[in-house]
Amino acid sequence: MIRRIGKRLKGAPLALLIRLAGRGLTLVMVVVLARELGIEEFGIYSYATTWVAVLLGISGLGYGSVLLRSTAIFRSIERPDLLAEIVARAQKTVVTLALVLSVLAAIGAAVFVDPVFLATLLLVLPVVAVRAFSLIWSGVLQGLGHIEESFLPTFVVYPVLMLLGVGLLVGVNGSITSEEAVLLYSASFLLGAVIVWRIARARLKPVLAKDPSRREAEEWHASGLAPFTAITLLASIQGGVGILLLGIFGLPDAIGELQVAIKLIEPMVMIYVVVNLALAPRVAARFAQGDLLELQPDISRNVRVSFIAAIPIGAAIILAREPLLGLFGSGFEAAATPLVILVGAALFGVMTGAASPSLMMSKHWTPALVATGAGLLLNLVLCALLIPPLGATGAAIGFAVSILVSNSVMSVMAWKLLGLNTTAIPIRSAVAVGES
């Protein structure tokens, strides 16, 4: 079935293979790192790297999605010449903002962050600019259809170098600290950024056949950046709310629990993410051409394959949760309840499928923004109320409820605005109903 999808979606099968292998390597790396660091030091490491992810989402300004969409549309309408100006603007804006935010975050951390987290956080902040630079070129590669190559920094370079580095440090010193772990993290993503930049420039060179038009590029840039920026910012905060609030409440052990639960559910969403990345340029191109009719079969097939694959994975995780958590070492068994909650949230997220990319790539930004904002607000409120009495379980509940609300709203709006069924539920789309 995945091969049939691959015939329609260029790069998806290889991308899926890379992501599967990368997630496997990452899981092994996280197990090794957690066992060597222990639950408290692993929580400190996870807190610092979560701040990187949040700052990356803010400084990225949505350019990853903008470039994915722009590249696909420019190729579709035979205007690749506009792309060079937008890529140049993206690099300058995103890297500069990442550097500024990193400095401000360092100052804020020195004043407000619990001292137990401070040294590790300060060491890792410079990598935000490196990852922001990599984000730009990954977006270009995805828009060009080379999804598998855009995955190299995160799913190949990062886990391999981390495993090698952890093994070397433990072999030489007999142990590893959270500060050493984030330095390895930074070095891994620096190398990954260099690799993805070189590949993307080589792929992009034959596409840019003309000199860019600065005026037209500015008009295109202005038309889509603001909503992508807003939604990316909200989504990046949404993903880190639980861990950041656990840090505010001074609970490094709970951060470690939540982080391993998050890592264990990642296989459930791998196929879903890959097929949506492959689908997004098709939605953008079809919308630009005024033709959404042919999208429904691809959307339905992708979402259902993802959901069908996620069900047995989720069941296996729940049934084997105790031995799985035992792999990470002493203390992580407390993550059993958050893990079950997150499995349920992941299943619902996969089932409700392709609503977000369908809305975003077809310029229906307002409903996506409202849904994402509502989910974030619920997450913040529930985490603030539930973390003090429940710890990591409270954070997991807040995240699960936010996914339920935001994905439900976006699925309904995709049906109403686009006439597309973006869920795994086998009902006829409004497009199909209109056709009959």
C-alpha positions as CSV (number, residue, x, y, z in Angstrom):
1,M,0.0,0.0,0.0
2,I,2.8,2.4,0.9
3,R,4.4,1.6,-2.5
4,R,1.2,2.7,-4.3
5,I,1.3,6.0,-2.4
6,G,4.9,6.3,-3.5
7,K,4.0,6.2,-7.1
8,R,1.8,9.3,-6.6
9,L,3.9,11.1,-4.0
10,K,7.5,11.5,-5.1
11,G,10.1,10.8,-2.4
12,A,7.6,9.5,0.2
13,P,8.7,5.8,0.3
14,L,12.4,6.7,0.8
15,A,11.5,9.5,3.2
16,L,9.4,7.0,5.2
17,L,12.3,4.5,5.3
18,I,14.7,7.3,6.4
19,R,12.2,8.5,9.1
20,L,11.6,4.9,10.3
21,A,15.3,4.2,10.6
22,G,16.0,7.6,12.1
23,R,13.3,7.3,14.7
24,G,14.7,3.9,15.6
25,L,18.2,5.3,16.0
26,T,16.8,8.3,17.9
27,L,14.9,6.0,20.3
28,V,18.1,4.0,20.9
29,M,20.0,7.2,21.5
30,V,17.4,8.5,23.9
31,V,17.4,5.2,25.8
32,V,21.2,5.3,26.1
33,L,21.2,9.0,27.0
34,A,18.5,8.6,29.7
35,R,20.2,5.6,31.3
36,E,23.5,7.4,31.4
37,L,22.1,10.8,32.6
38,G,19.5,9.5,35.0
39,I,16.0,10.9,35.3
40,E,16.9,14.4,36.8
41,E,19.8,15.1,34.4
42,F,17.8,13.8,31.5
43,G,14.9,16.2,32.5
44,I,17.4,19.1,32.5
45,Y,18.6,18.1,29.1
46,S,15.1,17.8,27.7
47,Y,14.1,21.2,29.2
48,A,17.0,22.9,27.4
49,T,16.3,21.2,24.0
50,T,12.6,22.0,24.3
51,W,13.5,25.7,24.6
52,V,15.5,25.3,21.3
53,A,12.4,23.8,19.6
54,V,10.1,26.6,20.9
55,L,12.6,29.4,19.9
56,L,13.1,27.7,16.5
57,G,9.4,27.8,15.9
58,I,9.2,31.5,16.7
59,S,12.3,32.5,14.8
60,G,11.4,30.4,11.8
61,L,8.4,32.7,11.2
62,G,6.7,29.9,9.3
63,Y,9.3,30.1,6.5
64,G,9.6,26.3,6.4
65,S,6.0,26.0,5.3
66,V,6.1,29.1,3.2
67,L,9.1,27.9,1.2
68,L,7.5,24.4,0.8
69,R,4.3,26.0,-0.6
70,S,6.1,28.6,-2.6
71,T,8.5,26.2,-4.3
72,A,5.6,23.9,-5.3
73,I,3.5,26.7,-6.7
74,F,6.3,28.5,-8.5
75,R,7.2,25.2,-10.3
76,S,3.5,24.6,-11.0
77,I,3.0,28.0,-12.6
78,E,6.4,28.0,-14.2
79,R,7.7,31.0,-12.2
80,P,10.7,29.5,-10.3
81,D,12.6,32.8,-10.8
82,L,10.7,34.3,-7.8
83,L,12.1,31.7,-5.4
84,A,15.6,33.0,-5.1
85,E,14.6,36.4,-3.7
86,I,12.3,34.7,-1.1
87,V,15.0,32.2,0.0
88,A,17.6,35.1,0.4
89,R,15.1,37.1,2.4
90,A,14.2,34.1,4.5
91,Q,17.8,33.4,5.4
92,K,18.5,36.9,6.4
93,T,15.4,37.4,8.5
94,V,15.3,34.0,10.2
95,V,18.9,33.7,11.2
96,T,19.0,37.3,12.5
97,L,15.8,36.8,14.5
98,A,17.1,33.5,15.9
99,L,20.3,35.2,17.1
100,V,18.4,38.0,18.7
101,L,15.9,35.6,20.4
102,S,18.8,33.5,21.7
103,V,20.5,36.5,23.3
104,L,17.2,37.6,24.9
105,A,16.4,34.1,26.1
106,A,19.9,33.9,27.7
107,I,19.3,37.2,29.5
108,G,15.8,36.1,30.6
109,A,17.1,32.7,31.7
110,A,19.8,34.3,33.9
111,V,17.1,36.2,35.7
112,F,14.1,33.9,35.8
113,V,15.1,30.2,35.2
114,D,15.7,27.9,38.1
115,P,19.5,27.5,38.6
116,V,19.3,23.8,38.1
117,F,18.4,24.3,34.5
118,L,20.6,27.4,33.8
119,A,24.0,26.2,32.6
120,T,22.6,23.5,30.3
121,L,20.1,26.0,28.8
122,L,22.8,28.7,28.2
123,L,25.1,26.2,26.4
124,V,22.4,25.1,23.9
125,L,20.9,28.4,23.0
126,P,23.4,29.2,20.2
127,V,22.2,26.2,18.2
128,V,18.8,27.9,17.6
129,A,20.3,30.0,14.7
130,V,21.9,26.9,13.2
131,R,18.7,25.0,13.2
132,A,16.8,28.0,11.8
133,F,19.2,28.1,8.9
134,S,18.7,24.4,8.3
135,L,14.9,24.9,8.4
136,I,15.0,27.2,5.4
137,W,16.8,24.7,3.2
138,S,14.7,21.8,4.4
139,G,11.6,23.7,3.3
140,V,13.1,24.2,-0.1
141,L,13.9,20.5,-0.5
142,Q,10.4,19.5,0.6
143,G,8.9,21.9,-2.0
144,L,11.1,20.4,-4.7
145,G,9.8,17.0,-3.7
146,H,13.0,15.7,-2.1
147,I,11.4,15.0,1.3
148,E,13.9,12.2,2.1
149,E,16.9,14.6,1.8
150,S,15.3,17.2,4.0
151,F,15.1,14.6,6.8
152,L,18.9,14.0,6.9
153,P,19.8,16.4,9.7
154,T,17.1,15.2,12.1
155,F,16.9,11.5,11.3
156,V,20.4,10.6,10.3
157,V,23.1,13.0,11.4
158,Y,21.6,13.9,14.8
159,P,21.0,10.4,16.2
160,V,24.2,8.9,14.7
161,L,26.5,11.6,16.0
162,M,24.8,11.7,19.4
163,L,25.2,7.9,19.8
164,L,28.8,8.1,18.8
165,G,29.5,11.1,21.1
166,V,27.7,9.6,24.1
167,G,29.6,6.3,23.7
168,L,32.9,8.1,23.4
169,L,32.3,10.3,26.5
170,V,31.1,7.4,28.6
171,G,34.0,5.3,27.4
172,V,36.5,7.9,28.3
173,N,35.0,9.6,31.4
174,G,32.7,6.8,32.7
175,S,29.7,9.2,32.6
176,I,28.1,12.1,30.8
177,T,26.5,15.3,32.1
178,S,23.5,17.3,30.7
179,E,25.9,20.1,29.7
180,E,28.0,17.6,27.6
181,A,24.9,16.2,26.1
182,V,23.6,19.5,24.8
183,L,27.1,20.3,23.3
184,L,26.8,17.0,21.4
185,Y,23.3,18.0,20.4
186,S,24.6,21.3,19.0
187,A,27.5,19.8,17.1
188,S,25.1,17.2,15.5
189,F,22.7,19.9,14.2
190,L,25.6,22.1,13.0
191,L,26.8,19.3,10.8
192,G,23.3,18.5,9.6
193,A,22.7,22.2,8.7
194,V,25.8,22.2,6.5
195,I,24.8,19.0,4.7
196,V,21.2,20.0,4.0
197,W,22.4,23.5,2.8
198,R,24.8,21.9,0.3
199,I,22.2,19.4,-1.0
200,A,19.5,22.1,-1.3
201,R,21.7,24.5,-3.2
202,A,22.6,21.8,-5.7
203,R,18.9,20.8,-6.2
204,L,17.8,24.4,-6.5
205,K,20.4,25.6,-9.0
206,P,18.8,24.1,-12.2
207,V,15.4,25.3,-11.1
208,L,16.4,29.0,-11.0
209,A,16.4,29.7,-14.7
210,K,15.8,33.5,-14.5
211,D,16.8,36.5,-12.5
212,P,14.4,37.0,-9.6
213,S,11.8,39.8,-9.7
214,R,12.2,41.7,-6.4
215,R,8.8,43.4,-6.7
216,E,6.8,40.3,-7.4
217,A,8.7,38.4,-4.8
218,E,7.9,41.0,-2.2
219,E,4.2,40.8,-3.1
220,W,4.2,37.0,-2.8
221,H,6.2,37.2,0.4
222,A,3.7,39.6,2.0
223,S,0.7,37.6,0.9
224,G,1.5,34.5,3.0
225,L,4.2,35.1,5.6
226,A,2.1,36.6,8.3
227,P,-0.4,33.7,8.7
228,F,2.3,31.1,8.4
229,T,4.3,33.0,11.0
230,A,1.4,33.2,13.5
231,I,0.4,29.6,13.1
232,T,4.0,28.3,13.4
233,L,4.6,30.4,16.5
234,L,1.4,29.1,18.2
235,A,2.2,25.5,17.2
236,S,5.8,25.7,18.4
237,I,4.6,27.0,21.8
238,Q,1.8,24.3,21.9
239,G,4.3,21.5,21.5
240,G,6.5,22.7,24.4
241,V,3.9,24.0,26.9
242,G,3.9,20.9,29.1
243,I,7.7,20.7,29.5
244,L,8.2,24.5,29.8
245,L,5.6,24.7,32.6
246,L,7.0,21.7,34.3
247,G,10.3,23.6,34.3
248,I,8.6,26.7,35.8
249,F,7.2,24.5,38.6
250,G,10.8,23.1,39.1
251,L,10.0,19.5,38.3
252,P,13.0,18.0,36.3
253,D,12.0,14.4,37.1
254,A,8.5,15.0,35.6
255,I,10.1,16.6,32.5
256,G,12.1,13.4,32.1
257,E,8.9,11.3,32.4
258,L,7.0,13.3,29.9
259,Q,9.9,13.4,27.4
260,V,10.3,9.6,27.3
261,A,6.5,9.3,26.8
262,I,6.7,11.7,23.9
263,K,9.6,9.8,22.4
264,L,7.7,6.5,22.6
265,I,4.7,7.7,20.7
266,E,6.7,9.1,17.8
267,P,6.5,5.9,15.7
268,M,2.7,6.4,15.7
269,V,2.9,9.6,13.7
270,M,5.8,8.9,11.4
271,I,3.8,7.7,8.4
272,Y,1.3,10.5,9.0
273,V,3.9,13.2,8.9
274,V,5.7,11.8,5.9
275,V,2.5,11.5,3.7
276,N,1.3,15.0,4.8
277,L,4.7,16.5,3.8
278,A,4.3,14.8,0.5
279,L,0.7,15.9,0.1
280,A,1.2,19.6,1.0
281,P,2.9,20.7,-2.3
282,R,0.1,18.9,-4.2
283,V,-2.6,20.8,-2.3
284,A,-0.8,24.1,-2.9
285,A,-0.3,23.4,-6.6
286,R,-3.9,22.2,-7.1
287,F,-5.3,25.2,-5.3
288,A,-3.2,27.6,-7.4
289,Q,-4.6,25.9,-10.5
290,G,-8.2,26.0,-9.2
291,D,-8.6,22.2,-9.1
292,L,-9.1,20.4,-5.8
293,L,-11.2,17.6,-7.2
294,E,-8.3,15.1,-7.6
295,L,-7.0,15.6,-4.1
296,Q,-9.7,13.6,-2.2
297,P,-8.5,10.1,-3.2
298,D,-4.9,11.0,-2.2
299,I,-6.0,12.6,1.1
300,S,-8.3,9.7,2.0
301,R,-5.7,7.0,1.2
302,N,-2.9,8.8,3.1
303,V,-4.9,9.4,6.2
304,R,-6.3,5.9,6.3
305,V,-3.0,4.2,5.8
306,S,-1.5,6.4,8.6
307,F,-4.4,5.6,11.0
308,I,-4.4,1.8,10.2
309,A,-0.6,1.7,10.9
310,A,-0.9,3.8,14.1
311,I,-3.5,1.5,15.7
312,P,-1.3,-1.6,16.3
313,I,1.7,0.5,17.2
314,G,-0.4,2.3,19.8
315,A,-1.8,-0.9,21.2
316,A,1.7,-2.4,21.4
317,I,3.0,0.6,23.2
318,I,0.2,0.5,25.8
319,L,0.5,-3.3,26.3
320,A,4.3,-3.2,26.6
321,R,4.6,0.2,28.4
322,E,6.2,-1.2,31.6
323,P,9.1,-3.0,29.9
324,L,9.5,-0.1,27.4
325,L,9.8,2.5,30.2
326,G,12.1,0.1,32.0
327,L,14.6,0.5,29.2
328,F,15.2,4.1,30.1
329,G,16.4,3.2,33.6
330,S,15.2,3.8,37.2
331,G,12.4,6.3,37.8
332,F,10.9,6.4,34.3
333,E,8.2,3.9,35.1
334,A,6.2,6.8,36.5
335,A,5.6,7.8,32.8
336,A,3.1,5.0,32.3
337,T,0.0,7.1,32.7
338,P,1.2,10.1,30.6
339,L,2.2,7.5,28.0
340,V,-1.3,6.0,27.7
341,I,-2.8,9.5,27.5
342,L,-0.4,10.6,24.8
343,V,-1.1,7.4,22.8
344,G,-4.8,8.3,22.7
345,A,-4.0,11.9,21.6
346,A,-1.7,10.6,18.9
347,L,-4.4,8.2,17.6
348,F,-6.9,11.0,17.4
349,G,-4.4,13.3,15.7
350,V,-3.6,10.7,13.1
351,M,-7.3,9.9,12.5
352,T,-8.2,13.6,11.9
353,G,-5.4,13.6,9.4
354,A,-4.7,16.2,6.8
355,A,-6.9,19.1,7.8
356,S,-4.1,21.5,8.8
357,P,-2.0,21.2,5.7
358,S,-5.1,21.2,3.5
359,L,-6.2,24.5,5.0
360,M,-2.8,26.1,5.2
361,M,-1.7,25.2,1.6
362,S,-5.1,26.5,0.2
363,K,-4.8,29.9,1.9
364,H,-7.6,29.2,4.5
365,W,-5.4,30.5,7.2
366,T,-7.9,32.1,9.6
367,P,-9.7,28.8,10.7
368,A,-6.3,27.1,11.1
369,L,-5.1,30.0,13.2
370,V,-8.2,30.1,15.4
371,A,-8.1,26.3,15.9
372,T,-4.4,26.3,16.8
373,G,-4.9,29.3,19.2
374,A,-7.8,27.6,20.9
375,G,-5.8,24.4,21.4
376,L,-2.9,26.4,22.8
377,L,-5.1,28.3,25.2
378,L,-6.7,25.1,26.5
379,N,-3.3,23.5,26.9
380,L,-1.9,26.4,28.9
381,V,-4.9,26.6,31.2
382,L,-5.1,22.9,31.8
383,C,-1.4,22.5,32.3
384,A,-1.3,25.4,34.8
385,L,-4.2,23.8,36.8
386,L,-3.2,20.1,36.5
387,I,0.6,20.1,36.7
388,P,0.9,21.1,40.4
389,P,-1.2,18.1,41.6
390,L,-0.5,15.6,38.8
391,G,2.9,16.5,37.3
392,A,3.6,14.9,33.9
393,T,0.1,13.4,33.8
394,G,-1.4,16.8,34.0
395,A,0.8,18.0,31.2
396,A,-0.2,15.0,29.1
397,I,-3.9,15.7,29.7
398,G,-3.6,19.4,28.7
399,F,-1.9,18.4,25.4
400,A,-4.5,15.6,24.6
401,V,-7.4,18.0,25.1
402,S,-5.8,20.6,23.0
403,I,-5.3,18.1,20.1
404,L,-8.9,17.0,20.4
405,V,-10.2,20.5,20.1
406,S,-7.9,22.0,17.4
407,N,-8.0,19.0,15.1
408,S,-11.7,18.7,15.3
409,V,-12.3,22.3,14.4
410,M,-9.8,22.2,11.5
411,S,-11.4,19.0,10.1
412,V,-14.9,20.6,10.2
413,M,-13.6,23.7,8.5
414,A,-11.8,21.7,5.8
415,W,-15.1,20.0,5.0
416,K,-17.0,23.3,4.9
417,L,-14.5,25.5,3.0
418,L,-12.8,23.0,0.7
419,G,-15.4,20.2,0.5
420,L,-12.7,17.7,1.5
421,N,-12.9,14.9,4.0
422,T,-9.5,15.1,5.7
423,T,-10.1,12.4,8.3
424,A,-9.9,8.6,8.4
425,I,-13.6,8.4,8.9
426,P,-15.1,6.7,5.7
427,I,-17.7,9.3,4.7
428,R,-18.1,10.9,1.3
429,S,-16.5,14.3,0.9
430,A,-18.6,17.3,0.0
431,V,-16.7,17.3,-3.3
432,A,-17.9,13.8,-4.1
433,V,-21.4,14.6,-3.0
434,G,-21.5,17.6,-5.2
435,E,-20.2,15.6,-8.1
436,S,-23.0,13.0,-7.7
